[in-house]
């Protein structure tokens, strides 16, 4: 894969202002300049939009079925491997492979919905056990089909960069961010202005009451699973253009989805998007300030802090009248 070397930005700002900002974000004898801080914020916001897109499927399934899908990250990785396999074999632009990967995961959506609807109470706890086993199974299948080698869809169009002032923008991240914004907007409109959306919102609030009102709860849940798994497959292709994929890479993605679900609340689309952007920015600043070795540590600390701050907020989101899409 060819990498473009970016020249350092010209000092367009007052040196005294740059020095002041650098001192404010200093770490020992290394200062985080204004240009580096601005680059981290913009890059973090773009990758945060992708995080939100990745977490949408997890949040939607959690909202309608009250089940925690620990295999969510592995499903995204499966979509990434499918996209890589098709790209390597055909040479097509990855954009054409996104709907193919989305359609490929639809049968898995039906299988997951069939399995999780048979999970006994307490559904939240038992679903953890079931989906953890499914995640291990998917990792084994990935190793059997594609080995354990690292893969990357290194399409020249997506690895290119654009410079706007002090900031360098990766085309792949721009595409992922634009896709996330478009998907969130379309889903929000569908949930607000379609019969399916009203059925999903009612099911997420109280499935039993929705069934008594004549809403087809099973149909709404099944459609939500299909849509969530299609999103996972499509997200996997985009992820494979941004990061190397390997069989165990889904664990980190599942952690990201859980963090965003805790922050945003179950099924809240706009809140998931805002939380994804916030997480991406905080992660990028942590990496720029302290180095990439602290990336996973920062995410883990954010997860622990979110759990303590919310004091069971995720569980409240799954209780009757505690969820809902917004």
CORJO-V48266 format. One record per residue. RES is the residue in one letter. PSI is psi in whole degrees, 0 to 359 (* if undefined). D_FIRST is the distance of its C-alpha to the first C-alpha in Angstrom with 2 decimals. Layout:
# CORJO-V48266
RES;PSI;D_FIRST
RES;PSI;D_FIRST
This chain:
# CORJO-V48266
X;130;0.00
X;135;3.78
X;136;6.44
X;133;9.89
X;123;12.80
X;130;15.79
X;149;19.23
X;144;21.95
X;151;24.27
X;147;27.63
X;86;30.65
X;343;32.13
X;166;34.39
X;127;37.55
X;326;36.78
X;322;39.51
X;318;37.97
X;321;34.53
X;321;36.31
X;315;38.28
X;323;35.30
X;320;33.49
X;322;36.57
X;331;36.75
X;41;33.27
X;152;33.49
X;103;32.77
X;236;34.80
X;5;34.12
X;127;30.71
X;139;31.07
X;107;28.89
X;168;29.26
X;319;29.96
X;318;26.65
X;321;24.79
X;316;27.17
X;319;26.73
X;319;22.92
X;320;23.32
X;313;25.89
X;313;24.01
X;320;20.70
X;322;22.92
X;320;24.87
X;313;21.93
X;334;20.59
X;325;24.29
X;321;24.74
X;319;22.13
X;318;24.07
X;317;27.18
X;318;25.84
X;324;24.82
X;349;28.30
X;316;30.31
X;317;30.60
X;314;31.79
X;320;34.29
X;316;35.64
X;319;36.28
X;322;37.91
X;320;40.09
X;338;41.59
X;354;41.85
X;35;42.20
X;141;39.76
X;114;36.87
X;93;33.89
X;353;32.11
X;10;29.85
X;314;28.41
X;321;25.10
X;326;24.76
X;320;25.45
X;318;22.58
X;323;20.27
X;315;21.87
X;322;21.02
X;319;17.36
X;322;17.42
X;316;19.38
X;318;16.96
X;316;13.99
X;316;16.43
X;321;17.56
X;316;14.25
X;328;13.13
X;332;16.67
X;335;17.41
X;11;14.42
X;156;16.41
X;134;15.47
X;334;15.29
X;326;18.44
X;341;20.43
X;345;19.53
X;309;20.95
X;331;24.59
X;313;24.04
X;323;22.82
X;316;25.68
X;328;28.22
X;329;27.13
X;356;28.09
X;316;31.50
X;325;33.37
X;327;32.22
X;317;33.70
X;319;37.02
X;314;36.92
X;317;36.24
X;322;39.01
X;320;41.39
X;313;40.77
X;334;40.91
X;344;44.05
X;4;45.81
X;127;44.95
X;168;48.31
X;149;49.25
X;123;48.03
X;322;45.04
X;313;42.79
X;314;43.27
X;328;43.32
X;330;40.21
X;316;38.33
X;314;39.40
X;312;38.61
X;335;35.14
X;318;34.22
X;322;35.08
X;325;33.07
X;318;29.97
X;321;30.40
X;317;30.96
X;321;27.77
X;320;25.76
X;318;27.53
X;319;26.83
X;316;23.07
X;322;23.10
X;324;25.24
X;319;23.16
X;8;19.53
X;189;20.14
X;13;19.04
X;150;15.40
X;137;12.88
X;150;11.12
X;132;8.84
X;93;9.14
X;61;5.93
X;130;8.41
X;326;8.39
X;322;11.90
X;339;11.48
X;356;8.88
X;163;11.31
X;152;14.13
X;139;17.84
X;127;20.30
X;102;23.82
X;237;26.09
X;353;25.06
X;137;22.48
X;126;18.81
X;126;18.03
X;132;14.77
X;322;15.21
X;318;14.20
X;324;16.80
X;317;19.24
X;316;19.08
X;319;19.65
X;316;22.47
X;320;24.06
X;317;24.02
X;315;25.65
X;319;28.30
X;316;29.07
X;316;29.44
X;317;31.64
X;315;33.78
X;318;34.28
X;319;35.10
X;317;37.51
X;319;39.26
X;319;39.48
X;333;40.92
X;331;43.42
X;14;44.55
X;160;44.34
X;320;46.55
X;318;43.68
X;318;42.71
X;323;46.30
X;320;46.50
X;317;43.36
X;319;44.72
X;321;48.08
X;320;46.63
X;331;44.60
X;310;47.78
X;103;50.16
X;321;49.52
X;316;53.16
X;322;54.61
X;319;52.22
X;321;53.37
X;333;56.99
X;3;56.39
X;10;55.28
X;136;51.52
X;88;49.54
X;317;47.73
X;318;46.18
X;318;44.83
X;320;43.37
X;317;41.76
X;315;40.35
X;323;38.86
X;318;37.33
X;315;35.70
X;316;34.27
X;319;32.92
X;319;31.50
X;326;29.69
X;320;28.36
X;321;26.99
X;316;25.38
X;315;23.64
X;319;22.44
X;325;21.34
X;320;19.32
X;316;17.08
X;322;16.60
X;322;16.08
X;344;13.26
X;345;11.39
X;326;12.28
X;156;12.32
X;140;11.63
X;148;14.66
X;165;17.05
X;324;20.77
X;7;22.32
X;342;20.21
X;340;22.98
X;315;25.48
X;323;24.06
X;321;23.91
X;319;27.52
X;317;28.53
X;316;27.14
X;321;29.09
X;316;32.22
X;313;32.02
X;324;31.79
X;323;34.59
X;315;36.77
X;311;36.19
X;333;36.57
X;154;39.11
X;124;38.96
X;8;38.01
X;101;38.04
X;310;35.22
X;325;35.51
X;324;35.93
X;318;32.81
X;314;30.85
X;319;32.55
X;322;32.00
X;316;28.27
X;317;27.94
X;317;30.16
X;317;28.23
X;318;24.88
X;314;26.55
X;320;28.34
X;315;25.29
X;320;23.29
X;321;26.36
X;319;26.81
X;316;23.31
X;328;23.79
X;315;27.27
X;354;27.05
X;160;23.44
X;340;21.04
X;344;23.34
X;4;25.93
X;306;23.95
X;324;25.30
X;318;28.66
X;318;28.98
X;317;28.37
X;318;30.87
X;323;33.41
X;320;33.07
X;313;33.79
X;317;36.82
X;323;38.05
X;318;37.77
X;317;39.75
X;320;42.44
X;320;42.61
X;336;42.82
X;53;45.35
X;18;44.73
X;326;43.45
X;317;41.17
X;322;44.20
X;327;46.27
X;337;43.73
X;355;44.33
X;161;48.09
X;137;50.23
X;13;50.12
X;350;47.33
X;218;44.34
X;144;43.71
X;135;40.95
X;*;40.93
